Amino acid sequence: MPNFLLDTHNSYHFDSDAKAFSILIAELQKKHERVKTKKVSLAEFELIKTRHKVQIGRRVGLKNQLHHICELLEVQYGFNYNEVSTHEMGKNISEFRTYPFFLFQHSTDLGHVIIRPETIGDKISELFNSIDIDFKKHKKFSFKYFVSSENREKVKANMPDALLHYLKDVKGVSIELIDGFCLICNNKAISNDNGLPLSQIAFDIKEILK
């Protein structure tokens, strides 16, 4: 029997988001050369596999004037939230949207690392169980970002100061480094206003990590 208290809606934006993704590609190609890239498996990336019903769409290789290559990914997934009104007891909403991700290969040996915006919950948890990797010389970065890895010492020894210095002035991005690849995203749906700045961040970080 269906649960009348759990009214799940799938609000699909794929048509409009697909057009927005095509517009973003066209805009990026004004500055960057479109190139072929080898399709790297995304199965081990936490930023991918923890999403709700994730689907990978188009993958577009882009090369900038410094000959750095980043791959733009069309990633679709659902965002769940609860909607409460005066007329209904509550609905569980699944809104499916498309998000831009960027992927590139690099040569900095950091192992598997996740860098994401730090939440109030993270700060409270740190009072009882210290998981976050802090960098004493980069207090502004450490205040804004949560860093996790199974190899803390390796991350502390090899993390470039230039990356921490750069990220202290960047808001809302999540970064995952694994097996010589870097994946970058945020929680904003596809648009030029989001995708263009995110692409610049990806190429900037590629330049730092080499």
TATARA-V919502 format. One record per residue. N is the residue number from 0. RES is the residue in one letter. PSI is psi in whole degrees, -180 to 180 (none if undefined). OMEGA is omega in whole degrees, -180 to 180 (999 if undefined). BURIAL is + if it has 9 or more other ideal C-beta (glycine too) atoms within 8 Angstrom, else -. Layout:
# TATARA-V919502
n: [N/N]
res: [RES/RES]
psi: [PSI/PSI]
omega: [OMEGA/OMEGA]
burial: [BURIAL/BURIAL]
This chain:
# TATARA-V919502
n: [0/1/2/3/4/5/6/7/8/9/10/11/12/13/14/15/16/17/18/19/20/21/22/23/24/25/26/27/28/29/30/31/32/33/34/35/36/37/38/39/40/41/42/43/44/45/46/47/48/49/50/51/52/53/54/55/56/57/58/59/60/61/62/63/64/65/66/67/68/69/70/71/72/73/74/75/76/77/78/79/80/81/82/83/84/85/86/87/88/89/90/91/92/93/94/95/96/97/98/99/100/101/102/103/104/105/106/107/108/109/110/111/112/113/114/115/116/117/118/119/120/121/122/123/124/125/126/127/128/129/130/131/132/133/134/135/136/137/138/139/140/141/142/143/144/145/146/147/148/149/150/151/152/153/154/155/156/157/158/159/160/161/162/163/164/165/166/167/168/169/170/171/172/173/174/175/176/177/178/179/180/181/182/183/184/185/186/187/188/189/190/191/192/193/194/195/196/197/198/199/200/201/202/203/204/205/206/207/208/209]
res: [M/P/N/F/L/L/D/T/H/N/S/Y/H/F/D/S/D/A/K/A/F/S/I/L/I/A/E/L/Q/K/K/H/E/R/V/K/T/K/K/V/S/L/A/E/F/E/L/I/K/T/R/H/K/V/Q/I/G/R/R/V/G/L/K/N/Q/L/H/H/I/C/E/L/L/E/V/Q/Y/G/F/N/Y/N/E/V/S/T/H/E/M/G/K/N/I/S/E/F/R/T/Y/P/F/F/L/F/Q/H/S/T/D/L/G/H/V/I/I/R/P/E/T/I/G/D/K/I/S/E/L/F/N/S/I/D/I/D/F/K/K/H/K/K/F/S/F/K/Y/F/V/S/S/E/N/R/E/K/V/K/A/N/M/P/D/A/L/L/H/Y/L/K/D/V/K/G/V/S/I/E/L/I/D/G/F/C/L/I/C/N/N/K/A/I/S/N/D/N/G/L/P/L/S/Q/I/A/F/D/I/K/E/I/L/K]
psi: [131/145/112/-14/-17/89/101/128/136/106/101/133/19/-37/-51/-36/-35/-40/-42/-37/-41/-39/-41/-44/-47/-40/-42/-32/-10/-27/-27/150/134/129/161/142/152/130/107/139/137/6/-29/-6/121/-35/-16/-54/-15/-2/158/114/54/143/138/124/-124/149/119/120/135/135/129/-175/-20/5/20/142/129/148/125/128/137/105/124/132/168/145/121/136/164/130/125/132/174/-15/-18/154/-19/144/139/112/132/108/118/126/173/137/141/131/153/139/137/161/146/171/7/124/98/-5/-146/114/141/128/122/162/135/136/169/-37/-39/-44/-37/-43/-34/-22/-25/-31/107/109/-37/137/113/153/107/-33/-6/66/-38/-42/-48/-27/-33/-30/146/127/127/145/153/-16/81/-43/-38/-42/-45/-35/-34/-9/122/132/-35/-34/-44/-40/-40/-46/-19/-21/10/135/140/8/150/138/134/128/127/130/42/12/150/129/132/136/177/-171/22/133/165/133/162/-37/-27/-49/-37/-49/-37/-36/-39/-40/-44/-46/-35/-44/-36/-42/-36/-45/-21/none]
omega: [179/179/-176/178/-177/-177/-175/180/173/-179/-173/179/-170/-177/-179/179/178/177/179/179/178/178/179/178/-179/-179/180/-180/174/-178/-173/177/177/-176/175/177/175/-176/-180/177/180/-170/-176/-178/178/-179/176/-169/178/179/-177/178/-175/174/178/179/-177/177/-171/178/-179/179/-179/-176/176/180/172/-177/172/179/175/-178/174/-173/-179/175/-178/175/-176/173/-178/180/-179/178/180/-176/-178/-177/178/178/173/-174/172/180/-178/-180/177/-176/176/172/175/-178/174/178/180/-175/179/-175/180/-176/180/-176/172/176/-179/178/-180/-179/175/177/177/-178/177/180/-179/179/-176/-177/-175/178/-178/175/180/179/-172/-179/-178/-174/180/176/-176/177/-175/-170/176/-179/180/178/176/-179/-176/-176/179/179/-180/-177/-171/-179/-178/175/-179/179/179/179/180/-174/-179/180/180/-178/163/-180/172/-175/174/179/-180/175/176/177/180/178/-176/178/166/-177/-179/-179/-174/173/175/-179/178/-172/-179/176/180/177/178/177/-180/180/177/-179/175/180/-180/-175/-180/999]
burial: [-/-/-/-/-/-/-/-/-/-/-/-/+/+/-/-/+/+/-/+/+/-/+/+/+/-/+/+/+/-/-/+/-/-/-/-/-/-/-/-/-/+/-/-/+/-/+/+/+/-/+/-/-/+/-/+/+/-/+/+/+/+/+/+/-/-/-/+/+/+/+/+/+/+/+/+/+/+/+/-/-/-/-/-/-/-/-/-/-/-/+/+/+/+/+/+/+/+/+/+/+/+/+/+/-/+/-/+/-/+/+/+/+/+/+/-/+/+/-/-/-/+/+/-/+/+/-/-/-/-/-/+/+/-/+/-/-/+/-/-/+/+/-/+/+/+/+/-/+/-/-/-/-/+/+/+/-/+/+/+/-/-/+/+/+/+/+/+/-/-/-/-/+/+/+/+/+/+/-/-/+/+/+/+/+/+/-/-/+/+/+/+/-/+/+/+/-/+/+/-/+/+/+/+/+/+/+/+/+/-]
